[in-house]
Amino acid sequence: MAETLNLLIQEFIHHIAVEKGLAANTVESYQRDLSQLADFLPMPPDRITAEDISKYLLVLRSQGKANSTICRQLAAIRSFFSFLVREGHLESNPTRTLESPGGEWKLPGVLSPDEVETLLAQPNVDTPLGLRDKALLEVMYATGLRVSELVGLDCDHVKLDLGYLRCHGKGGKERIVPLGEVAVYWLERYLASRPSVTSDSPLFVNRRGKRLTRQGVWKLIKEYAARGGISRSITPHTLRHSFATHLLENGADLRSVQEMLGHADISTTQIYTHLTRTRLREVYDLAHPRAK
């Protein structure tokens, strides 16, 4: 019955929230997506087939749902049924043979290397706030941190002599991310300009000396993009996408990029390989004499 399916969904939600420690927004998204599945398929999970799930995804498409939404729903359903198999509730996973819905990926916005240079050149480093912003932008591009991870950094999370930082990502998982020489240089200058810094001081602070907020980072990126004449929409995540894409375009391996980004599943990182393949296609079409 649907009650059984809903009970198992709640068991799974408890697992990802408490045992895996996923972010609240992620847990809510899984809850919402799986509840919709239970409404569409009011039957015990051992009776749900791959065909049933395919029909559900087709209904979502017929309702005009975006491809990214359908892919997200399928990811949630796959995780749920994998959990049921691991916990002994099911013998086989009906999603094992399902493919992701067709259609175009919504690729993340990425700046060109020249656009990144333009953006990073905008802060006036002769002022305290400009020096802070220069260091902040350099760290964002050097590490690919999420904005929440960036503003959560304390001074003792940064090891400038060793060239790396520690951050806490989704689910509170800690990871080590390298810092390039340029980011280290500007962080050293910025920290030297701070009047008083202790190990537990926030790394990036506002005018009042309080921890910089996500909204503050968003605002300064928008302002510097406009100042640099970059007309496209830019968010803090744009620098994260640019970091990953530029690494892969310059020969980094996917596993290393996955580790630096803090992706639990490499399939999340693989969207960037799709993006770089798109870029290769553009280069090929422009440069090869028999491309067209």
N, C-alpha and C positions, 0 to 999 in steps of 0.2 A: 504494500500500500504506500501511498504518498507519505504517510506518517513515518514509515521506516526510512524512506529516502531522506526526508527532512531531518530525522534524528542523526543519520550518518553524515549529512551535511554539517550539522552542528558539531559533531565529533571532529570532523575535518577542520572546521573553522577554529575550534579550540586548539587543535594541533598546530596550525600555522601561526596563531596568535600567541600562544603560551610557550609551546615547545620550540618553534622555529623563530619566534620573536619578530615576525614580519611587521612592517609599519601599519599603523591603524588604517590609513587610506587604502592600502593594498588589501587588508583583511575585509574592509567594507566592500571593496570591489568584488572580491571572491564571493562574499555572502550574497550580494545582489545578483551576480551572474548565475550562481548555482540555484538560488531561489526561483529565478525565471525558468531554469531548466526543469525544476521540480513541478512548477505550475504546468509546463507543457507536457511533461511525461509523468503523470501520476501513477507510477507503477514501481514495484520493487526493483532495485538496481540490477539484480541478476537477470531481469527480463529486458533490460535496455540493450539494444543492439547498436552497431555502428550505423545501420540504416536509419534508426530512430534519431540518432544524434545528427546525422546528415540532413534529415528532414527539418529538424529544429533550426539548423544553420541556414537552410534555404528559406525558411519562414522569416528569419531575421533579415536576410538579404531582400526578400520581397517587401519587407517593411521599410526599406530604404536605409537600413543601418550601414554605417561606413565599414569598409573592409577592415580597418584597424580595430573597430569594435567587435566584429565577428572573430577576428584572430584572437583578441583578448579573451572573448568568451570561450573559444576552443581551448586556449591555454589553461583556463580555470577548470574546464571540464576534464581535460587530460590529467591535471594535477590531482583532482578529486578521485578519479577512477584508479590512478596509480596508487594513491593512498589506500583505497579500498582493497586492492590486491595485496599490498604490503601487510595490511592489518588482518588479512585472512577473511575479509567479508566477501570477496569475489575470487574466483579461480582464474579468470582472464579479464583483460582490459579491452573493452569494446572500442576504445579510441586508438588502439595501436595501429590500425590500418588506415586511419583517417588522414587525409592530407589537408594542409592549411587552405582556406578558401582562395580561389584565384583572384586575379585583379592586381592592380598596382599597389605596391607598398607606399605608404605615406612616408617618404624619406625625411629624416630630420634636416632642418636647415643647417647649412655649413658655410662658413666664411672661407674665401680663398686665402692663401697665405698672405697676399698683398693686403687684403682687407683686414686681416688680423694685425699686420704691422701698422696699418693706419689707425686702427682702434687703440692699440697699445701705445701709440705715440701721442695720444691726445692729452693725458694729464700733464699739468704744469708741475714739474717736480721741484720747482723753487718754492712751493707752498706746502705746508704740512699735510693738508688734505690731498693735494695733488700727488705728493709722494706716497701717501697711503694708497691712493687709487692705482697708481702705477704698480706698486708691489702686489696689490690685490689682483689686478688684471693679469700680471705676469704669472702669478701662482695659479690662477684659474686655467690659463692656457697651458701651463707647464704640467699640470696634474690631472685635468679633467674632472675635478671635484664637483659634486653636486653643490648647489648654492647652500643647502642646509648643512652640508659637511664643512663648507668653507667658513661660514659664520660661526660654526661650533668649535673652531680651532682655538686652543689656548697656546700661549707662547712655548710651553714645554712640549707641545706636540711637534714642534719644528726643530730638527737637528741640522743646523746650517753647516756645521763642520763636516758632517757626514753626507750632506746633500739629500736628505729625505724628510718626509713628514709622516706622522701617524694620524689617521682619521677614523671616525666611527661612522659606518655607513648604515644601510637599511638593516633593521633587526639588531642594531648595536654591534655589528661585526666590525672588528678593527682590521685595518689593512695598512700596509706600508707603501707609499708612493714616492718614486724618485722626484727630486727637484733639479731642474737644469741650472747651469751656472748663472744664467741671466736672472732667473727668479731668486736665486740665493743672493746675488748682488743687491737687487732692489729690496729684498727683505732686510738685509743687513743695514742698508741705508735708512729704511723706514724705522726699524727698531731702535737704531741709534738716535733717531730724532724724537723718540717718545720720552717724556720727562721722567716717568718711573714705570718700570716693567718688572713684574715678578713672574715666576714660573707658571702661576695659575691665572695670569692676566689674559683677557681675551686678546687674540692676535690682532684682529681688525676692530677698531673702535670708531665711534662717531665723534662729533664735535664735543660732546659732553663727557667723553671718555668711557661711554657705555658700549657694550658689544653691538657691533653693526648688525642690522636686521636683514632678512632676506629681501624685504621691500626696499631697503636702502641700496643694496647691491643692484637690484633690478633697475632702480631709478638712475643710478650713476652710469650703468651700461647704456641705457637709452640715451642719456645726455651726451655721452662721449661718441656714440654712434652717429647721432645727429650732427655733432660738431665736426666729425670726420667726413661728413657727406655720404655716409652709408645709408642708403634709402630703404633697404629692406628691413623687415621687422627682426629685431635681435633681442634675445632673452639671455639670462645667465646660462641656460642649457645650450645655447648656440655655441658657446665656447667649449663646452664639454663635447658636443658633437664634432666640432672642428678638431679638437685634440685627438679624438679617436680616429677620425678619417685621415688626418694628416700623418699619423703614425703608420697606419696601414698602407697608405699610398707610398710611404718611404721605406717599406719593407718589414715593419714590425709583424711578429706572428700574432695570430688571433688570441691564443691563450694568454700571452703577456698583456695584451690590451684588455682582455676580460678581467684579469687580476687587478690592473690599475684602475679600471672603471668600477670595480666592486660588483660585477654582475654575478649573481649566483648561478645562472644558467648561460652557457655559451651561446645558446640560440638567440638570446637578447643582443649579444655582441655582433652576431652574424648579420644584422641589418646593415652594419657599416661595410661589410664585404659586398653586399648588394649595391650599396652606394658607390663604392670605389669601382665596381664593375661597370656601373652606369657611366662613371667618369671615363673609364678606359674606352668605352664604346664611343663617347663623344670625341675623344682624341683620335681614335681610329677613323671615324667618319670624316673628320676634318683633314687628316694627314695622309691616309692611304689613297693612292691614285685609283685603285679599283674598288673603293668602298661604296661608291655610288655610280 
